[in-house]
């Protein structure tokens, strides 16, 4: 009993600390944002409860595999029945989504299907699997709407998985969404900043030395290469958007976009500069610094972003400007990426410019000593409270719209099924009547049919001379036939 009272006194002593920690662990979005009651009511609609996942998934898989298409209403129902799926059926479900993605009913993408798949996967604890599917846009076509993307990011933030939360923000960047939804913007800014300071690794640089080593290894294994002829050979093109392969560039481009949305203030300028530094866009970063410096504001940008820019510029890998281009047929995407690296002369020039700019900004008192993470946390937590209710109201209305659309599509499919069934029934009756009529007409016109058969012209076969081999074969057959008949008579 005494030990119990000691633990209670210890808990009361640190009650304030625990409460603050729990408030910080609120994970940005409140529990009300999930609208769990409305979601369960949506899943308990009569159309969804009358269908089993196993039966519907089997029917869809068979139809998609044999005919190449399936109805939109079937996919909508299946997406919202994923909650009853066994975890081992994940690959089976992936196959259905892939095949449906290639069918005509997959375009345009319906938000109700995407939301149903993603939310049900999250509630089943399969967040890693659904994130991989969202990232493979071409194969699965799961483009989350703003509310679904917020649920996905908040889920990973609860688990302190900042890298995964940032990957959701990358997908919004790839869609060039411009972060028009305020909650999307706040959660993306928070996720990317946390990822930058906790788990991001600078893996963007591609060395020419590594390329030489790879080339040497390829030369050693040249004897084992099987060459395949191609009709058309296309040189790779680096589009600087969808071809961003490393996490550092994706993080940098996303942060730069978020900084542009934030606007011309200390936080926005700092996020922009940090994004350009990670994105290795050093000329643009220096140009912006010069423009901000010319305005004469007191706090132009945070010092840590300038230091990060200097660090990344110092570590930037250069390219040899005099290196010969590879042959057209052997050029790869990696070669095109290397062409965007700085030359040693450019790197030296930009380094000197940045050193001079940094010194001037510091002497003029235009560099702020504030921390980017602290400012982002304060800004995001202050803005979130005013944004949740708007999204909640929109989501509740959207659920009603989706349910009405499903009811309409279901009724249309039932009517189409009944109409097709009636058409088949009528066609079968017509076929039976025609068969009976033909039978009756046969007996009535039997003599006419016989006369017509007799009077019908016969096709005369062309008479040709037989070869010696054919004549000998005929004689042998006659003798064999006579011998068989003689044996039978005896």
C-alpha positions in Angstrom: 0.0 0.0 0.0 2.8 2.3 0.8 4.4 1.7 -2.6 1.1 2.6 -4.2 0.9 5.9 -2.4 4.5 6.7 -3.4 3.7 6.0 -7.1 0.7 8.3 -6.8 2.7 11.1 -5.2 5.4 10.7 -7.9 2.7 10.9 -10.6 1.2 14.1 -9.1 4.7 15.6 -8.9 5.3 15.2 -12.6 1.7 15.6 -13.7 2.4 18.9 -15.5 5.3 17.4 -17.4 3.2 14.3 -18.5 0.3 16.5 -19.6 2.6 18.7 -21.7 4.1 15.6 -23.3 0.7 14.2 -24.1 -0.3 17.5 -25.6 2.8 17.5 -27.7 2.0 13.9 -28.8 -1.4 15.1 -29.9 -0.1 14.3 -33.4 -1.3 17.6 -34.8 -4.8 16.4 -35.8 -7.4 15.7 -33.2 -9.4 12.4 -32.9 -12.5 14.2 -34.2 -10.8 14.8 -37.5 -11.1 11.1 -38.4 -14.9 11.3 -38.2 -14.9 7.6 -37.1 -18.7 7.5 -36.4 -19.6 8.9 -39.8 -17.1 6.5 -41.4 -18.6 3.5 -39.7 -22.1 4.6 -40.7 -20.9 4.9 -44.3 -19.4 1.4 -44.2 -22.7 0.0 -42.8 -24.8 1.0 -45.8 -27.0 -1.8 -47.1 -25.2 -2.2 -50.4 -21.8 -2.8 -48.6 -23.1 -5.2 -46.0 -24.8 -7.5 -48.5 -21.5 -8.3 -50.3 -18.6 -10.5 -49.1 -15.0 -9.5 -49.9 -14.0 -13.1 -50.9 -16.8 -13.6 -53.4 -16.6 -10.2 -55.0 -12.8 -10.2 -55.2 -12.9 -13.6 -56.9 -15.6 -12.5 -59.4 -13.7 -9.3 -60.2 -10.3 -11.0 -60.6 -11.8 -13.6 -63.0 -13.6 -10.9 -65.0 -10.6 -8.6 -65.2 -8.3 -11.4 -66.2 -10.5 -12.9 -68.9 -12.3 -9.8 -70.2 -10.0 -7.0 -69.2 -12.7 -4.8 -67.5 -15.0 -4.7 -64.5 -17.7 -2.3 -63.5 -17.0 0.9 -61.5 -19.5 0.0 -58.8 -17.8 -3.4 -58.1 -14.5 -1.7 -57.5 -16.1 0.9 -55.3 -17.7 -1.8 -53.1 -14.5 -3.8 -53.0 -12.5 -0.8 -51.9 -14.8 -0.3 -49.0 -14.7 -4.0 -48.1 -10.9 -4.1 -47.6 -11.5 -3.9 -43.9 -12.7 -7.5 -44.0 -9.7 -8.7 -46.1 -7.1 -11.0 -44.6 -3.6 -9.5 -44.5 -2.3 -12.5 -46.5 -4.6 -11.4 -49.4 -2.7 -8.2 -49.9 -1.0 -9.5 -53.1 -4.3 -10.7 -54.4 -5.8 -7.2 -53.9 -2.8 -5.6 -55.5 -3.4 -7.6 -58.6 -7.0 -6.5 -58.8 -6.1 -2.8 -58.4 -3.4 -3.2 -61.1 -5.8 -4.8 -63.6 -8.6 -2.3 -62.8 -6.1 0.5 -63.4 -5.7 -0.6 -67.0 -9.5 -0.8 -67.6 -11.6 1.9 -69.2 -13.6 2.5 -66.0 -10.5 3.6 -64.1 -10.5 7.0 -65.7 -11.1 9.5 -64.3 -9.9 8.4 -60.8 -12.7 8.3 -58.3 -11.8 9.7 -54.9 -14.3 7.4 -53.1 -12.3 4.3 -54.3 -8.9 5.8 -53.4 -10.1 6.9 -50.0 -11.7 3.6 -49.3 -8.6 1.6 -50.1 -6.2 3.9 -48.2 -8.3 4.4 -45.1 -9.1 0.7 -44.8 -5.4 -0.3 -45.2 -4.5 2.2 -42.5 -7.1 0.8 -40.1 -5.8 -2.7 -40.7 -2.3 -1.6 -39.7 -0.9 -2.0 -43.3 0.5 1.5 -43.6 3.8 0.4 -45.2 2.0 -1.6 -47.9 -0.4 1.2 -48.8 2.5 3.8 -49.0 4.3 1.6 -51.5 1.2 1.5 -53.6 0.6 5.2 -53.4 4.2 5.8 -54.6 3.8 3.5 -57.6 1.4 5.9 -59.3 1.6 4.3 -62.8 0.7 0.8 -61.6 -2.0 1.5 -59.1 -3.2 5.1 -59.7 -4.0 5.9 -56.1 -3.9 9.7 -56.0 -5.2 10.7 -52.5 -7.5 13.7 -52.1 -6.5 16.3 -49.5 -8.4 14.7 -46.6 -7.0 11.3 -47.3 -3.5 12.6 -47.6 -3.9 14.3 -44.2 -5.0 11.1 -42.6 -2.0 9.3 -44.2 0.5 11.9 -43.0 -1.0 12.1 -39.5 -0.8 8.3 -39.2 2.9 8.3 -39.8 3.5 11.4 -37.6 1.9 9.5 -34.7 4.5 6.8 -35.1 7.3 9.4 -35.5 7.9 8.0 -39.0 8.9 11.4 -40.4 10.4 9.9 -43.6 7.2 8.1 -44.5 5.1 11.2 -43.7 7.4 13.3 -46.0 6.9 10.8 -48.8 3.2 11.6 -48.8 4.1 15.3 -49.1 6.3 14.3 -52.1 3.3 12.8 -53.8 1.4 16.1 -53.5 4.5 17.9 -54.9 4.6 15.5 -57.9 0.9 16.2 -58.6 1.7 20.0 -58.6 -1.2 20.5 -56.2 0.2 23.9 -55.1 -1.0 22.9 -51.5 -4.3 24.8 -51.9 -5.7 22.9 -48.9 -4.4 24.6 -45.7 -4.2 21.4 -43.7 -2.3 19.7 -46.5 0.2 22.6 -46.5 0.6 22.6 -42.7 1.1 18.9 -42.4 3.4 18.7 -45.4 5.6 21.6 -44.0 5.7 19.9 -40.6 6.5 16.4 -42.0 9.3 17.7 -44.3 10.9 19.9 -41.7 10.9 17.0 -39.2 12.3 14.6 -41.8 15.0 17.1 -42.6 16.2 17.4 -39.0 15.6 13.8 -37.8 16.0 11.2 -40.5 17.0 12.9 -43.8 20.3 11.7 -45.4 22.1 13.6 -48.1 22.3 11.0 -50.8 21.8 13.2 -53.9 25.4 13.3 -55.2 26.4 11.1 -58.1 30.2 10.8 -58.5 31.9 10.5 -61.8 34.2 8.0 -60.1 31.3 5.7 -59.3 30.3 6.0 -62.9 33.8 5.0 -64.1 33.8 2.0 -61.7 30.4 0.9 -63.0 31.7 1.2 -66.5 34.8 -0.8 -65.7 32.6 -3.6 -64.2 30.5 -3.5 -67.3 33.5 -3.8 -69.5 34.7 -6.9 -67.5 31.3 -8.5 -67.9 31.0 -7.5 -71.6 31.4 -11.1 -72.7 28.2 -12.1 -70.8 26.0 -9.4 -72.2 23.2 -10.5 -74.5 22.5 -7.8 -77.1 18.9 -7.4 -78.2 18.0 -5.5 -81.4 15.6 -2.6 -81.0 13.7 -0.7 -83.7 13.8 2.6 -82.0 16.5 3.9 -79.5 15.5 6.9 -77.5 18.0 9.0 -75.5 17.1 9.4 -71.9 15.7 12.8 -70.8 15.9 14.1 -67.3 12.7 16.1 -66.7 13.8 17.4 -63.2 10.4 16.5 -61.7 9.2 12.9 -62.0 12.8 11.7 -62.6 13.9 12.9 -59.2 15.3 9.6 -57.8 16.9 10.5 -54.5 15.2 11.6 -51.3 17.3 14.8 -51.0 16.2 16.3 -54.3 12.5 15.3 -53.6 12.7 16.9 -50.1 14.4 20.0 -51.5 11.8 20.6 -54.3 8.9 20.0 -51.9 10.3 22.5 -49.3 10.9 25.1 -52.0 7.3 24.7 -53.2 6.1 25.0 -49.6 8.2 28.1 -49.0 6.7 29.8 -52.1 3.3 29.1 -50.7 4.2 30.5 -47.3 5.1 33.9 -48.9 7.7 36.6 -48.5 8.4 36.4 -44.7 11.2 35.0 -42.6 9.8 31.5 -42.5 8.9 31.4 -46.1 12.2 32.7 -47.3 14.1 30.3 -45.0 12.1 27.3 -46.3 12.6 28.4 -49.9 16.4 28.7 -49.4 16.7 25.4 -47.6 14.7 23.7 -50.4 16.9 25.1 -53.1 20.1 24.1 -51.2 18.9 20.5 -50.9 17.7 20.6 -54.5 21.2 21.8 -55.6 19.9 24.9 -57.3 22.7 27.1 -56.1 22.4 29.9 -58.8 18.7 30.4 -58.0 19.5 30.4 -54.2 22.1 33.1 -54.6 19.9 35.2 -56.8 17.1 35.1 -54.2 19.6 36.0 -51.4 20.7 39.0 -53.4 17.1 40.1 -54.0 16.2 39.7 -50.3 19.3 41.5 -49.2 18.5 44.5 -51.4 15.2 45.0 -49.7 17.0 46.0 -46.5 14.8 44.0 -44.1 16.1 43.3 -40.7 15.5 39.5 -40.6 16.0 38.4 -44.2 16.6 34.7 -43.6 17.6 32.3 -40.8 21.3 31.8 -40.4 21.0 28.0 -40.3 19.7 27.9 -43.9 22.6 30.0 -45.1 25.0 27.6 -43.3 23.3 24.6 -44.8 23.5 26.2 -48.3 27.3 26.7 -47.8 27.7 23.1 -46.5 25.9 21.6 -49.5 27.7 23.8 -52.0 31.0 22.8 -50.5 30.1 19.1 -50.8 28.6 19.4 -54.2 30.1 17.0 -56.8 31.4 18.6 -59.9 31.6 17.4 -63.5 34.4 17.6 -66.0 33.3 20.1 -68.7 35.8 18.7 -71.2 34.6 15.1 -70.8 33.4 13.6 -74.1 29.7 12.7 -74.5 28.9 9.0 -74.6 27.5 7.5 -77.7 23.8 8.0 -78.4 22.9 4.3 -77.9 24.9 3.9 -74.6 23.7 7.0 -72.9 21.7 6.5 -69.7 19.5 8.7 -67.4 22.5 8.8 -65.0 24.6 10.5 -67.7 21.9 13.1 -68.3 21.7 13.8 -64.5 25.5 14.3 -64.3 25.3 17.0 -66.9 23.4 19.2 -64.4 26.3 19.2 -61.9 28.4 22.2 -61.5 31.9 22.5 -63.0 34.8 23.2 -60.7 35.0 26.9 -62.0 31.2 27.4 -61.3 31.5 25.9 -57.9 34.4 28.1 -56.9 32.6 31.2 -58.3 29.4 30.5 -56.3 31.3 29.6 -53.2 33.0 33.0 -53.2 29.7 34.8 -53.9 28.0 33.0 -51.0 30.8 33.8 -48.6 30.6 37.5 -49.5 26.8 37.6 -49.2 26.9 35.7 -45.9 29.4 38.1 -44.5 27.4 41.2 -45.6 24.1 39.8 -44.3 25.7 39.1 -40.9 27.4 42.5 -40.7 24.1 44.2 -41.5 22.2 42.1 -38.8 20.0 40.6 -41.5 20.5 37.0 -40.4 18.1 35.6 -37.8 19.3 33.2 -35.1 15.9 31.5 -34.8 15.5 27.7 -35.4 13.6 26.5 -38.4 12.1 23.5 -36.6 10.9 25.6 -33.6 9.4 28.2 -35.9 7.6 25.6 -38.0 6.2 23.8 -34.9 4.9 27.1 -33.5 3.4 28.2 -36.8 1.7 24.8 -37.6 0.3 24.2 -34.1 -1.1 27.8 -34.1 -2.8 27.4 -37.5 -4.2 23.9 -37.2 -7.0 24.7 -34.8 -8.7 27.0 -37.3 -8.6 24.5 -40.2 -9.9 21.2 -38.9 -13.6 22.0 -38.6 -13.8 23.1 -42.3 -12.3 19.9 -43.5 -14.6 17.8 -41.2 -17.7 19.5 -42.5 -16.6 18.9 -46.1 -15.7 15.3 -45.5 -19.1 14.5 -43.9 -20.9 16.0 -46.9 -18.6 14.1 -49.2 -19.5 10.8 -47.6 -23.2 11.5 -48.3 -22.4 12.4 -52.0 -20.3 9.2 -52.4 -23.1 7.1 -50.9 -25.7 8.6 -53.3 -23.4 8.0 -56.2 -22.9 4.4 -55.2 -26.7 3.9 -54.9 -27.2 5.4 -58.4 -24.5 3.3 -59.9 -25.8 0.2 -58.2 -29.4 0.8 -59.5 -28.0 1.4 -63.0 -26.1 -1.9 -62.9 -29.1 -3.8 -61.6 -31.3 -2.3 -64.4 -28.7 -3.1 -67.0 -28.4 -6.7 -65.7 -32.2 -7.1 -65.8 -32.4 -5.6 -69.3 -29.6 -7.9 -70.6 -31.3 -10.9 -68.9 -34.6 -10.0 -70.6 -32.9 -9.5 -74.0 -31.3 -13.0 -73.6 -34.7 -14.5 -72.7 -36.4 -12.9 -75.7 -33.6 -14.0 -78.0 -33.9 -17.6 -76.7 -37.7 -17.6 -77.3 -37.2 -16.3 -80.8 -34.7 -19.0 -81.5 -37.1 -21.7 -80.2 -40.0 -20.3 -82.4 -37.8 -20.2 -85.4 -36.8 -23.8 -84.9 -40.4 -24.9 -84.5 -41.4 -22.9 -87.6 -38.6 -24.5 -89.6 -39.7 -28.0 -88.5 -43.3 -27.3 -89.6 -42.3 -25.9 -92.9 -40.1 -28.9 -93.6 -43.0 -31.4 -93.6 -45.2 -29.0 -95.6 -42.5 -28.5 -98.3 -40.9 -31.9 -98.2 -41.7 -32.7 -101.8 -40.5 -29.3 -103.0 -37.2 -29.8 -101.1 -36.7 -33.3 -102.8 -37.4 -31.9 -106.3 -35.0 -29.0 -105.7 -32.4 -31.5 -104.5 -32.7 -33.6 -107.6 -32.7 -30.6 -110.0 -29.8 -28.9 -108.2 -26.7 -28.8 -110.5 -23.9 -31.2 -109.5 -20.4 -30.0 -109.4 -18.3 -32.2 -111.7 -15.0 -33.2 -110.4 -12.1 -32.7 -112.7 -10.8 -36.0 -114.2 -7.1 -36.3 -114.2 -4.8 -39.0 -115.2 -3.5 -41.2 -112.4 0.2 -41.6 -111.9 1.8 -45.0 -112.0 2.2 -45.1 -108.2 -1.4 -44.3 -107.7 -2.5 -47.1 -110.1 -0.2 -49.6 -108.4 -1.7 -48.6 -105.0 -5.2 -49.2 -106.4 -4.3 -52.7 -107.6 -2.7 -53.6 -104.3 -5.8 -52.5 -102.5 -8.0 -54.7 -104.8 -5.9 -57.8 -104.2 -5.9 -57.2 -100.4 -9.7 -56.9 -100.5 -10.1 -60.1 -102.5 -7.8 -62.0 -100.2 -9.8 -60.9 -97.2 -13.1 -61.9 -98.8 -11.7 -65.3 -99.7 -10.6 -66.0 -96.2 -13.9 -65.0 -94.8 -15.7 -67.4 -97.2 -13.5 -70.3 -96.2 
